[in-house]
Amino acid sequence: MHTDNPGLLAPAEATLLMFATDMDPETRKLVHVTYGAQGNGKRRIISIGTDAAHTDAVVAADRPWEDSPGLKGVTSPLMTIPVPGRDLVDGGSEHYLFWHDEGTKQLKYRTVRTVHGAPYTITPVTDDRAVSAHWEALKDVVWPVTSMPVPGRQGVDGRNESYLFHYDTEGRLWYSTISISHHADHADHADALVAEARPVADWWQASLKGIGQLMEIHPVPGRQNAGGASEFYVFHQDGRPGTARKLMYRRIAVATVAEHADTLVTEDRPVADWWSTSLKGVA
């Protein structure tokens, strides 16, 4: 990928996925963490508490990501989006897994199912498909990195809305608003573009100003639709050319009202210092 941003890593060089499935909704969230570069990627299972401290813990230690049937053949995983209506079904949850095929240079996706209990298996639900042929909402997206559920817009009019964050070929960060429909028979999940791509630098100045390379956005357990807003962890790699890269995180809030105003809850902190239990070694 060509970019005029010398600090931007290609998809094959930088991966951090965190997608949640409920283990015990009253006390903690089970989170699948996939990280690492092509050829040495790993995955682990962690939990994040809904207590005030959001206590984190390792549930299952690192394994190569291709050990899991649902990740086999994936060279560069990029992001996941929950399948509407397919969470907490028969002891598992389904996600769309988007990845970059290093061989064909195509953006692809598959649907995978995660099991909520040990051994926390990830299995394929569908074969790989070309994003360009199946996702109208992503037709102009080059490099997706993460998605965020739009607060107050889940299950409204039969749809779930998400902010989709993505980079262009010049290394600029954009976001689009998309929707995925929720049908009772689960046979059709039509997608649509709700709002065209906008520069993050212009529209998220309060909460995302100054971030390095965006890696992942993850909901804060127990802080969704709380007090008129939802909170999220934002993980990003800080570091300029010639300096060591450091994985950082900040906490932000997005209001549930129509304007969805964003605010910064906590400043950047090193992941190595604040997630030393569950994300140790993740860079």
Summary of the structure (lengths in Angstrom):
residues: 283
radius of gyration: 17.5
end to end distance: 21.2
largest distance: 52.9
contacts: 871
relative contact order: 0.14
helix: 10%
strand: 51%
